[in-house]
Amino acid sequence: MKFILAMCTLGVSYGADLTGNWLTATPNGDGTLRKVWLHLKMQDGRITGTIRATQFFYTISNSTGGPEHFTLTAVMPDEGRERRATYEVTLASSDELLVSLVRNNTPATPISAHRVPDGDGALPARVTMPAPRKVADNGLARTPPMGWNSWNKFHTRVSDEIVRGVADAIASNGMRDAGYVYITIDDTWEGERDAQGILHSNNKFPDMKALADYVHGKGLKLGLYSGPGPTTCQGYEGSHGHEEQDARTWAAWGIDYLKYDWCGARMLYSDADEQPLYQRMGEALAASGRKIVFSLCQYGRLDVWKWGPQVGGNLWRTTGDISDRWDSMERIGFNQDSLAPFAAPGHWNDPDMLEIGNGGMTDTEYRTHMSLWSMLAAPLVAGNDVRDMTPAIREILLNREVIAIDQDQLGKQAARASKSGDQEVWVRELMGGDTAVALFNRGKDTASITVKWADVGFKKSPSHGRDLWLHQDIALSGPVYTADVPSHGVSLLRVRK
């Protein structure tokens, strides 16, 4: 995307000076406003300045055009590249602009922008970085956390009513008893800070303490979302400069889990600042008076698996966002092999949430999704509408034998044992001497996949195994085992040496 600022005079002299700070403020529908600041400087027919929108802070780098239209290019460095975006703006009067965000060459409905004082919307000062030190282990997440997160299905539509309904469903449909206990509210729950700096929830969540009590009453735990930046990804209030205050607020509400997302912090900070900023929140949670699982969400940058435990992290994202497509799930899941040495009880690699049941993959592909995440000792965080599941999706999410692989207390992540074209064999050592063996077919046709027991760590051929999707014991004989595996499918075994 790129920013295009096209100004057409509508009964207004082009000589109008646009220098100043302009604000659009659109209601989000929850008592908060979505704000965009255009801080413009007009001189000799050229416009420069900055634009701040949600998690982004752009610099206007170029302006071209004639007396009726101007094109402004605004850019923001982002992960070694330049991010660009587009706006069309009409000069309605000397004190009003009509601003349209342009996506896919189509401008949105214009939004009115008015002049505000220069300091309004300015970026806050950077926080003081803590001296490097290890945050004490909180003793939580000795097996990978299991639960549900609102984002994949509900995005910005999440509400108190939806969360209560999800809690009711998880408590009654077998998910809680299978281990899915953390219900996490992702972005857009945040309201405004009061005069003392205390953060309140918005109108969608009228009483967060009452909601936590309700969830706890169902035998479940409640999680929230925030980030180290001035805003969250969606432009809501972040925890920047209020880490200890927010941690105390969440502890008072009864929050049990925090997902802490980097994206809004890039307005102020570079990647080199990530570890100390996550340490700030890790220390704040440790001092909050409540045990809170700490989930680091910074997309696997800077080898976070090497320093995540140091800042108090219980889990850390190893990748960008997943989507409900085979190619997304496949690319993410099968690229986790090298991270196996960094998984251990209390500290887990997180390849992002489950998409099982959201409709973008087949049931066969969802079984592969569940199997691969369980082999990876990944957090199992459902992201579908658990209030209304098909029997097939419910069976996938509630397969206790597969969940037992994920939750194995030895805490060893699987590794790839062999690969031949689109066929792969992965192996995971389990507590008590058992071994999980997964035969994956990433190809477009059914394939016969053979495991050579000697190649996957067996000194002698095993005699007993169990197919965890068929729920059947299987007799094993000889030095190899072969299974016909459907396209994009899996055969998942638990084998006794």
N, C-alpha and C positions, 0 to 999 in steps of 0.2 A: 504494500500500500504506500501511497504518498499523500502528503497534504497538499491540496489545491485550494487556494483562497481566491475565489473569483468575486469581485465586487462590482455590481452594476448600480449606477446611480439612478435612484427612483425619486425624482424631484429634489435631489440633494446635490449640492455642488461637489464635484470630485475634489475640490480643494479642501474638503473637510479633513481635519487632522485626526487620524485614527490612533495616534500615539496614546497609550494608556493600557489599563488592565481591564479586560472584558470577561464577564462570567456568564456561562449558561448553567442553569440549575433546574434539572428535570426531576420531578417526584418519582421515586422508586416504587411508590405504592405501599411503603411500610413505615412512613414517617421520616425517611431519610431522603436526601437529594443526590442525584448523580451530577457531579460538577465538572465543568471544563473551563479552564482559565486560558485566555489568549492574551499574553502580555506582549503588546505590539509597539514597535517604534517605527514611525514613518518619516523618512527624510529623503529629499530629492527624488521622489517618485519610487523609492525602494522601501520595502517593509522588512524589518528584522524582528527578532524577539524570541520568545519561547511559548510553548503550548503544553499545558499539563492536563492530562486526561486519565482518569482512573489510576492504573499502575505505571503510566508512561509520562516521561518528561522529555519533550522534544525541543530541539533548537532549530529555528528557521534559518536555513543555510543559503537560500537563494530566492530571489523574486524576479519575475519577468512579467511583461504585459504592457498594455497601453493605458490610455486614460479611462477606459471603461471596465477592463478586466485585468486582474492580477493573478499570477500563479505563484504560490509560495511552496517551496519544498522544505519540509521539516523532518529531521532525522533524529534517531536515538540509537547510540551504540547498544548492541544486545548480543552477548555471547559471540563476540568476534565478527559480527556483521552489523549492518545498519537497518534498523526498522523504520519503515516509512508509512505514512497514512494520508488520507485525503479528506479535506473539508471544502465545501462550497459556502461562501459567505456573501450575503447581499447587504450592502449599506442601505439601511432603511431610514436612518436619520443620524444626526451627529452624535446621538446617544444610544443608538440601537443598531445591532447587527443581527441578521437572520442567518443562522449557522446550520448547515446540513452536513452530517457525516456521510461520506461517500464510500460505498462498498460495492465491489464488482461493477464499477462505473455507474452505479445508481445512487443518487443522493437521497437521503432519508428526509422525512418531514422536517422543515426548518424549525429551529429552536431559537428563541429570542435571547440575545446576549446584551447585557448592559454594563456600563462602566462601574467599576468598584475601586476602592483605594489600592494603591500599588502593592501594599504588603499582603493583601488578601490572596491566599493560595500559594504564597511563597513556601519553598521547601524549608522544613525545620533544620536546625543545626544537627550535625552528626553527634551521636552519643559517644561518651567516653568508653573506649574499649577496655575490657577487663584484662588484667595480667593473665597470661596463659596458666591454667591450672586444671587439674582433673576434677570433674564434678562426680561426687560419690554415686555409686550404683544405687538406684532406688529399690532394687530387689523385685521389680515387677517384670512381667512378660517373660517368664522362664520358658514358656513355649510361645510360638508366634501368636500375637493377638488375633482374635476372631470377633467378627461383629458385622456391622452394617454402616455404610456412609451414604449421605443424601445426594452427593453430587451427580453420580453417573445417571441417575434416573430423574431427579427433580431439579437439578441445577439451582436457579435462583428462586424456585417456587416452594422451597421447603418452608414448613410452618410448624407451629406448636401442634396443631391438629394432626398433621401428617406424622410427626414424630411419635405422638401418643398412639396413633393407629399402628405404626410400625412396631412399637414396643408391645402392644397387645398381640400382634401377629407372631412376633418372635417368641413371646412367652408361651404361646398356645400351639404353635405348629411344629414343635420339635426342635426348632433352631437353637433356642436357649439351652436346652438339655444336651444338644450336640456340641456346645461350646461357643456359639455366637452371642457374646454378651455385651460388647461395646457398641452403643448406638451413637454415631458421631454426626453432628450437625456441621456441614461444611459452610462455605462462604455465604454471606448475606444475612446472617443473624444479627450483625452488629448494629447498634444504634449510635448515639452521640455520647460524648463525655460531658459530665456536669462541671460546675465551677471548681470542684476539687480534683478533677481529672479522672473520676471514676467512670468507667465504661458501662453503659447500660445496653440491654438488648433492644431491638426495634419492635415495632407494633406487631410483627408476626409472632413474636415471642414475649407475651406480656409479663410473664413471671418465670424467669429461668430457674430460680430455686424451686418453685412448685413443680416445674417440669422435671427437674432432676429427682425430686422426691417421688414423683409418679413412676419414672423409669426404675429407680431403685426399688420401689414397691413391687415391681414385676420381676425382681431378681436379676436386673440388668444394670449396666453402667452407662453413664452419659459422657460423650466427648464433644469438644468444640474445636473450632478452627480459628487461627489468627496467623500473624506473620511479623517479622522484624522490621517491616517498612512502615512509612507513614500511612499507607493504605494497604488493603488486601488486593488480590487479583481483580476483584470486581469493583474496586474503588471505595470500599467501606473502611471503617476505622481500623488501622493496624495497631500493633502494640509498641511501636517505636517510641522510646523514651518513657514508657509506662510499664516496663516488663514486670517489676516487682509488684506494682499496684494491680495489674491485671491478674497476675498469678494469685494474689490474695483474694481478689474478687471471685475468681473461678473456684478457688478452694472453698470459699464461703457458700457458693451456690451448690457445691457438691460435685464438681466436675472431676472425672476420672481419667480423661484422655485428652491430649492436645495434639492436633495436627498443625504444624508451624511452617507456613509456606513462604518461600523466599521472594516471590515475584515483585511485590511492591517495594522491596528494599533496593532494587536496582536503580531507583531514582537518585539515591544518595550514595550508594556503596558499590565497590567492585567485588569481584569474586574473592579476592584476598581477605575481605572482611567477613566472610561467611562464618568461619569457625568461631571467632570471638563473639559475633552477634548471637549465634546459637548457644554459645556458652553462657551469655547473659541470661537468656531465658532458662537454660538448664539450671543455673544457680537460683534463679527466681522461683522455679518450681520446687527445688529442693528446700527453699526457705519458706514455702507457702503454708506449711503445716498439714498438707494433704499429699498422699501418694498419687501422682498423676503420671500416666504413661506418656512419654515424650516421643512423638513421631516427627522426624525431620523430613521436610519436603522441599528439596532443592535440586531434584532431578538428576542426582548422581554426579554432580560436578565436583571437581577437586578431590576425587577419590574419597568421598565422604565415608565410605566403609572403613577407612583407615583411622579417621578421627571422630566418628560418630559416638563411640562409647566415651571418649574423653570429655565430651560436652554434655553427657548425661542422656544421650539418645538411646531409646530402646529399639528403634527401627528407623531406617533411612531409605528414602526413595533412591533407586539405582538407575532411573530412566525418566524420560519425559512421560506425558500423559498417555494412558492406554485409551483405545477406542474400541467400540463393539464390532470389530472386524477381524477376520482370521489373520490377515497380513499384519495387523498391529499386534495382536496377542502373540502370534508366532515370532515376530521379530524381537519383541521384548523378552519373552520367556526363554527362548533358546539361546539368548545371548548372555545368560547369567552364569555360565559355567565357571568362569575364572574367579567369581566372587565367593565360591564355596568356603575358602579358608577364613572368611570374615564373619560367618554366621556362628552364633553360639547362644546358649541360654541367656536371655535378657537383652540380646543384641542381634537384630535380624535385617537381612537384605530385603527390601520391599520393592518388588517390580510393579507396584500399583494395584488398584482395587480389581475385584472380579467384575466381569461384565456378564456373567451367567444369568440368563433370563431376560436380557434386554432386547433380544430379537434379531440381532445382527449376525448371529452365527447359528449353525445347526446344533442339535443336541449332541451329535458326535463331536463336534468341535468344542462344545462346552465341557464335555467329559475330558477332552484333552487339556483344556484350560485348567480344570479342577485338578487333574492328575499332575500336570507340570508344576503348578503352584505348590501342591503338597510335596512333591519331590524336592522342591527348592526351599522347603521350610519357610515359605513365605507367609506373611499375614493373610488370613482368609477374611477379607472384608467384602461382603456382598454389596452390590450396588443396584439391585433390581427392586421392583415393587413387591416386597415379600407379603403384602396383604392379598395378593392375587397371583398365584403361581400355578403353572400347569403341573400335573403329576410328574412329568419327566424332569422339569427343572427342580422341583422339590426333591426328587430322588437324587439328583446330582449334588445339590448343596448339602443334603443330609446323609450322604453315604458315610456311615460311621467308620467303615474300614479304610476308606481313603483319608478321611479326617485324621484317623489314628496315625497315618504316615506323617502328615503335616505336623501333628502335635507330639511326635515322638520325643521323649524327654532327653535323649542323647543329644539332640540339637544339631546333628550333622547334616549339612546341605548336600544334596545329590551332586554328582559330577557325571559328565558324559563319558561313557565307557567305550563307545564305538560309534562310527558314523560311516554309512555307505550310501552316497547319493542323498535321497530324501528320507532314508531310514536311519533312525538313531536309537541307541540303547543307553539309558541312564541308570545309575545305581546309587542307592542310598543305604548306608549302614544304620541299623536300628538298635535300640536298647534291647539287651537280652540275646543278641547274637543273630537275630533275623536280618534279612536284607530285602529292601524294596527294589524291584527291577521293573523299569518302564520301557516298553517297546513302542516308539513313536513313528508313525508314518506321515510325513509331511507332504507326500506326493499326491497326485491327482487320481491315482488308481489304487485299488486294493493291492497289498503287497505281503509276501511272506517274509517275516523277519526272524532271523535265527540268533539265539544267544549261545555263545560258547562259554560254559561255566568257568573254565580256567581263565578266560579273558576278563572276567568280572570279579575275580578275587576268591573263587572257590578252589580249595585244595583238592576236594573230591566232589563228584557230581551229587547234587542234592536229590533226595527222594520224595520230598514233599513241598508243595506250593499251594497257593490259593489265588484265584483270579478275583480281584477286588471289585470289579464291575459286574461280573457274572455271579458273584457270591458263591463260588463253587471251589471245592478242593480239587486239585489236579495232581495226578500221579506223574512224577518225573522219572525218567530213566535215560541213562546214557550221558555223554559229555555235552550234548546240545539240547536246546529247546526251540521249537519253531511255532510261530503263531501267524495266522492270517489276520492282518490288521487293515481295517477299512481306510479309505482316503481321509486324511486329516484326523485319524483316529489313534487310539492307544490300547495296548494291552498292559494292564498294571498288575504285577504279581507281588505277593509277599512270600519269601522263600526261606525255609529253615536250612541252615548249613548242616 
